[in-house]
Amino acid sequence: MKMPFHLPGRRPAEPVGVPDKKAATMLSAIAFSGEARWSGRSYAALAREGFMKNPVAHRAVRLIAEAAGAMPWQLFDNGTLVSDHPLLSLLKRPNRRMCGADFLEALFGALLLSGNAYVEPIVLSGDLRELHLLRPDRIRVIEGRDGWPEAYEYRTGNHVTRFAADGEGLTLLHMRLFHPLDDQTGFSPLAAAQMALDLHNAASVWNKALLDNSARPSGALVYQPKDGGNLTEEQYERLKQELEEGYSGPVRAGRPLLLEGGLDWKAMGLTPRDMDFTEARNGAARDIALSIGVPPMMLGIPGDNTYSNYQEANRAFYRLTVLPLIARTAASLTAWLEPAYGAGLKLEPDLDQVPALAAERDALWARVGSAEFLTDDEKREAVGY
């Protein structure tokens, strides 16, 4: 009978004509290996598989975090624009190790990867001196009897710091994105693209493996003895060693294979449709960009014609992704810092200094300037002054 011989493989059954239990086990494993395996949705898993391993997710997160972190701020005190204030100085230099852009970029990065961001205030002699970011994966939310957060525990090694959720003065700031199934923590936008992340990474690994194997699929050696016997242990080991040393890898690709003793090579070919991983990777990349809010055109992903040009995509990126994130951050910081600086303060982004929105500002100025029915004060108010 014909007995398949796979490399790297299992030893064939010793008795001739008796079904090989190991082969049956192998065939059973092949039959049930179609179940997909997905990476986790924890902060560490998304950071490793997404931000640190996937170029699309890495670039998308960096685009949002850098754009939002570089946004200039303006402060209003009871409706009056303020140019010199301790809060503005604090935002420019939150702590000794970070400038304002670094601090905000890390804050938005944590918010996108975990759905949560935690800011610790440092108060000395009644004055707010510094702001520090805490890693989301080191925070544990402690619920009270009523189900609301009672405290937060921050663990670094064996050291645990406890922060009260409510109290007098400034407490730990917890910013989170909407989570439909959790009342205490947020949901990461990148977690919604978990399947696309795994698909994109797996396609890259598969293509690399094909290149290492001279861009050819593997095959199988079929043992067809004339006398009905099987390969001995010595023949099996010698054949496996010769194949690994003489015919494996891209350098040895194309070498003629010398077969003897009833061995026949059967190539396992894949159709062009099966090997078209490029479109699968592009589709997964579009899903990743869609989940996090970056137009695929800005990431260089082909096949996306949603926007007519790059400038339109850039404006949509700011209007639909960056500015809503900035607005919710400004509102959270304003409400949180009220005990330190008093009521009446309001943080807002200075949109006049965003180059991507310059065309919209020019159009607004032109419309307001041509409105003869408005007074000068009404025009100033219409453009944000």
Number of C-alpha atoms within 10 A of each C-alpha: 12 10 18 16 22 16 13 10 13 12 17 22 16 14 10 12 12 8 13 16 11 13 18 11 11 13 12 11 11 10 10 8 10 8 7 8 9 12 13 12 19 14 21 15 16 24 19 13 19 25 21 12 14 20 15 23 27 15 16 24 26 19 19 24 24 18 20 25 22 15 19 16 16 15 21 14 14 11 11 12 13 13 9 9 11 11 19 17 11 16 17 17 19 24 17 9 9 15 14 18 21 17 21 23 21 19 24 25 23 25 24 26 27 27 23 26 25 20 17 16 18 17 14 9 6 9 10 17 16 16 19 17 18 17 19 20 14 13 19 15 16 18 14 10 8 7 10 13 16 15 16 19 15 18 16 11 7 5 7 12 10 14 17 14 17 12 9 7 12 17 18 20 17 18 18 19 18 15 13 8 9 9 11 17 20 21 21 25 20 29 24 16 24 23 17 24 27 19 20 25 18 14 18 16 12 13 15 13 15 17 14 15 18 17 13 16 14 15 14 16 17 16 23 18 15 9 8 12 14 18 17 12 11 8 11 16 12 11 13 15 12 11 13 12 10 15 17 16 15 14 12 13 15 10 10 9 10 8 11 8 10 12 15 16 14 12 12 10 12 11 7 8 7 8 15 11 18 13 12 15 20 20 19 23 25 23 21 28 25 17 18 21 20 26 24 24 20 17 17 12 16 13 12 14 10 11 14 10 11 12 14 13 19 18 18 18 20 21 14 13 17 22 18 13 18 20 14 13 18 17 13 15 16 21 14 17 20 15 13 14 15 11 13 12 19 20 20 17 17 13 17 15 13 15 11 19 17 14 12 13 17 12 11 13 16 11 12 18 14 10 11 10 9 13 10 12 9 13 19 14 10 13 13 10 11
